[in-house]
Amino acid sequence: MGFEMTMSTATEESAAAAAVAGERVGVEIYPLSRYYFGVRDVAAGGGSGGGGVRETAADRAIRLKANFAAHGLRTTVHGVLLVELFDHPHLLLLQVRNSSFLLPGGRLRPGEQDVQGLKRKLSSKLSLVGHQDDEDEDDKWQIGECIGMWWRSEFDAVPFPYILPNTRAAKECIKLFLIKLPVSRQFVVPRNMKLLAVPLSQIHDNAQVYGPIIAGIPNLLSKFSFNIISD
């Protein structure tokens, strides 16, 4: 049986009322020990794991420009998944080839809605089979509110949390959504990736290691109060 994916109307109204009153909205976090982790083979041709032929920077620029000409603004959606370890909130991050860190998620298809697209990408990156069109698996993700948006003025530009002045047309919009995890579940990632639990205190203002978007997440979460559910 799938978990309900969106906040109920009553929950949304309660959260909105708390925000107006200046109260911090509570977020339940479960211990890392309640979750199970595994790996799976990378799909042929790269699939969800990115294990195919590595794309050069020049090839990527050509591809992005062609996509922009055909479909306009590129929208990517990412999930913020929190767990507890040592009485401190940790963020689940994907590490690619022991170097760069990523939030689970990815690019929306043309015309695809944010929530449905994020469910698809989370299943692709974190589920056993890695199928991007498995509706039963997609419906096990509970997507919360959008906590932040970033913009790229050019495909290779550093993202900012606002559109820069004199930007003709933003090339990419990056949205972060808070994900409500169940009490327990299994995460399975492609073999060429690692799923790491990183403390918020280590991520905070550490753009040199994690990039500006991930490094800014602790600030975005400051409006929430963490309710750690212990064993």
Protein Blocks (a to p, Z undefined) as FASTA:
>chain_A
ZZdfbdcfklmmmmmmmmmnopacddddddfklpccddddddehhianopaccddfklmm
mmmmmmmmmnopaddddddddddeehiacdddddeehiaccdedddddehiafklmmmmm
mmmmmmmnopaklmklmmmpccdddfbdcddfbfkbccdfbdcehilbacbdcddddddd
dfbdcddddfkbccddddfklmnoplklnojklmmmmmmmmmpccddddZZ
